[in-house]
Structures are given as C-alpha cells and as structure tokens.
Amino acid sequence: MNPLQQKLMFIDIETVPSTGTYAELNGEMQHLWDEKFNLLRKRMPEKYPEDSTPAFGYETSAGIYAEFGRIICISVGFIFIKNEEMHFRTKSFADEDEARVLRDLSALIEKYPDYNFCGHNIKEFDIPYICRRMLINNLPLPIQLQINNRKPWEVNLVDTLDFWKFGDYKNFTSLKLLTAIFGIPSPKDDIDGSQVAEVFYGEKNLPRIATYCQKDVLATAQIWLRMNGNQIIKSENIQHT
C-alpha cells in the first residue's frame, strides 16, 4: 500500500493524575475516587490487593481515567515523501496547562480537515480521553473529533491495535511487543507509561516526557508501515520538533 494513500495524522498522548497525590484532591473528588477504586479492587484483585489503599491506587492508576487525570503532552506525526524517500516529522504539545495543550492540538487538527487519526489503541484510550478532557476544560470539539453520532464506517480513526487483532477481540498486544516482533527500535528505551507521573511530578521533566511521547508516535508509524507491507523510515529521515 502506498504510505500516502491514506492521509494519516499519527497521535499519542501522555497523561498523569490530576494532582500529584491523593491528599491534594478535594474532599468530593477523594470520595468519588474511593468509590471508583473500590470497584477497581473488586474487578482486578491481582493488581489491587485487599490491603491497597485509595491513595496507592490514585497515584498509580488515576492518570488513565479522564475524570481523574489530565493530559500533559500530545505528540503528532506525519509521513511525507522527499527526494523519493519516506520522511517522518513529529511535533509535540507539552505544557503543565492542559487547556493550552488541547487548544494547540485543536488548531493543528483544523489545518488538516481531511486527515484520519492513527495510533495504537486510540479508539479505546487516546481519542476518548482527548474528547473528555476538552469538554471538562470547556473547549469545543473540533469537527474531526465529533464522532459520537457517526456510523462506524464514518469514524476517522485508524487503530493499529484493531488492525493487528484481525477480528480477535480477546487479545491485547502492546506497542512494545509489536516493535519487538517487527524489529523496530523500542520507544520504551528510557521510560514507560507507568513512570510518566513520577517524571512529571517528581523530576518536573516535561521535555523527557515529550521525547518519550514522540518515540511512541514514530513507533506507531513504523508499525503501520510494516503492517501494510512497506519498509520502515530511515533514522536519518526522521525530524522531531
């Protein structure tokens, strides 16, 4: 398949709990998290033993839930042809101010109205999370993200996880595993998703998180190319901004 036959905007987000600690939540949100965590503990006892506390659960897991987390970085990437070779360019929006990150993404999305979003597990995580956080921040959804009332074939999401399932909905395959089996450099060579909150709140190192997010976007693009019978993009043809 021609890599430019589909106009794709590769995308990945990094999220953290909305506050650095459980104690920083206001009383109402603590109570609501307690309710959420009690359900999680019953559903996943192997992950949350009986003696685990809501504070532990919040600091390790709240970031994956849009109601209790926030976005600190969004990276996007595009494939383009130059001198008859494939190139890839990424751009990151990273800021402690989540609303600014989301506004910057909206402005970019509006410049590419005919592009589809491509990512790993974006149907279940990245895109719903972005949409929910936009509404929570009282921001309008760009037309491309107004997907609730669309028919399944009208939704502009290309998900590498769905592609790899081949109709098998019992299976989850991580981005890290796919890069390993396809012989693509791992994006997890510095940190992984479980460490993002500590790097953000503990180290206060947002550029490190942005670099990690860009690597995920690149890895997704390389996987998409391999899944469609193409060679991966050469390292010298990759630009990060």
N, C-alpha and C positions, 0 to 999 in steps of 0.2 A: 504493500500500500504506500502511495505517495505520502510522506510525512506531513505535507502541507495540504493534502486533500481535505482534511478537516481543520478548520480554524480553531485551535485549542489554546486556552489560557490555563497553564498548569498552576495549581494553587495548593498551599499548605498553610495551616495556622498553628501557632503555639499559644497555649492557654495556661493560666495559673489560678489558684483560688483567689477569690475577690479580695481577701485580706491575707496578710502574712501568717496569721494564726487564728485559731478558733476563738480565742479570747477577745479578739478585735471585732468580732461580729456583734451587732446589736442584739438585744435580748430576743426580739421576734425572730431574727434570722437564725440565732442559735437554736431556738425551739424548732423551727422548721427543718434545720439541718438534722437535729436529733431524730425527728420523725423519718426523714429520708434515710439516715444512717441505720436506724433500726430495721428498716425494710431491706437495706443492702446486706446487713449482717445475717438476716434470715435467708436471703437469697444466695449469698456467697460465703458460707461459713468457713470455707477453706482460705479465703482471702482475709476475712474479718472474724477472728476467733471471738468467743463469748466475752473474753476479758478486754477486748479492744475498746477504746473509748471513742466518743464522737469527735474529740479533738484530734486523735490519731487519724480517724477516717477523713476528717476535713482536710488536714494538712497533706495527706497522701492522695486523695481522690477527688476533692471538691472541684478541682480545675476542669474535670472532664464534663461537668454539668453546667450548662449555660446559665441556670438560675443561681448558681453559687460560685461561678468562676468568671473570668474575663479574658479577653484576647490582648496579648501584648505584642504579637508580631504576626504579620501576614506576608508571605512571600509568593510572588507570581513569576512565571517564566514563559518564554515564547521561543519556538523553533523558527528559524528563518534560514534562507539559502543565500550564501555569499561566495562568489568565485566558485560556483558549482559544488560547494560543500555545505553540509548542515552546520549551523551555528546555534547556540543557545544563549539567551540573555535573561538574567533574573533581576528582579527588583524587590526590595523589602520595605515594608512599612512597619517600623518598630517604635513604640513610644509607651511611656507609663500612662499616658492619656488615651484610654481605649477609644473614646469618641473620635479623636484625631486619626487614629489608625483606620477606623471604619469609614470616616469621611474621605480619606485619601484613597482607600480601596474603591469606594463608590465613584469617585472622579475618574479613576482609571477604567473601571468597568464601562462607564458611559462612553468612553472613547472607542470601545470595541464591541458595539452592539450585536454583531453577528458572530461573535466567538462563543464556543462552548467551554465550560469549565471542566478540567480534567485533574483528577487527584486520586489518591489511594484511600478508599473508604469515605469519600466526600459525601456520598448520599446519606450515610448514617451519622457522620460527625461534622466535618468542616462546614459544609453549606448550611445545614440546620443551625449550627452554633452561630455562624455569622448572622444569619437572619434573626435569630432570637436576640442576640446582643444588639443588633441595630434597633430593634423595637424597644428593648429595655433602655437604650440610650436616646430614645425619642427621635430616631433618624429614619427618613423614608427609605423604603426598599427600592433599589434600582429595578427597572423593569425586568432585567435578566434574572433577578432573584425573587420575583413574584411568581412562585411556582406552585402554590397551594391548589389553585383551581385548574391547573393544566392536566391534560391527559398524559399518561405515562410516556407516550412517544413524542410528546411536545417538550418534555423536560430536557433542558440543555446541559445535562450532567453526564460526563464520561468517567466511569469509575473503574480503575484498574483492578480493584478487588472483585467487582462483579465480573469483569472480563475473565479473570483467572478462575472463577468458580465454575464456568461453563454450565450453569444451571444448578450446581450443587450448593444449596443454601444452608448446609450443615457445617460448612467449613469456613474458618477464618485464616488467612495467610498474611503474615506481617510483611511490611515493606522490606524489612531487614532480611527476611528469609528469601524473598524474591530477588533481591540484589545478589544474594549469595549464590542462588542456583543459576542465575543468568550471568554470573561473572562480572557484575557491575560493582564498582567501589562502594562500600557501605557508607551511608550518611551518618551512621552511629559511631564513628571513629573517635569522637570527642565526648559527647554527652548523648543521652537518650531522653525520651519524653518524660520518664519518671524523675529526671534530675532538673527539669526546666524551672520548677518553682524554687528550688534551692539556689540555682544560679541567679534567678531574678531577685528573690527577697534576701538571700544570704550574701551572695557575691555582688549583687547590683550590677551585673554584667550583661546588659541588654545586647551589645554587639555580638557577644558569643552566642546568644540565643538566635539572633538574626542569621548568623553564619550557619548554624545548625539547620534552621528552617530552610534556607536556600539549598542546602545539600539534599534535603528531603524532596524539594521541588525538582531538582536536577535528577535525582534517582528515579522519581516517578516518570519523568520524560524519557529517560533511558529505558526503563522497563516497558513503557508504552511502545517505543520504537521496536524493541526486541519482540514484543507480543505480536507486532504487525510485520515481522519478517525483515526489519531494517537493521542496519548496523548502528551502534551507539555513536554519539557525538564525540569527536576527539577532544581531549582535555584542552588543547590549545585554542579550540573554537568556543570556549565557554567564558562568558563575561558575567561578573557579579557587580551590581550597582546598589 
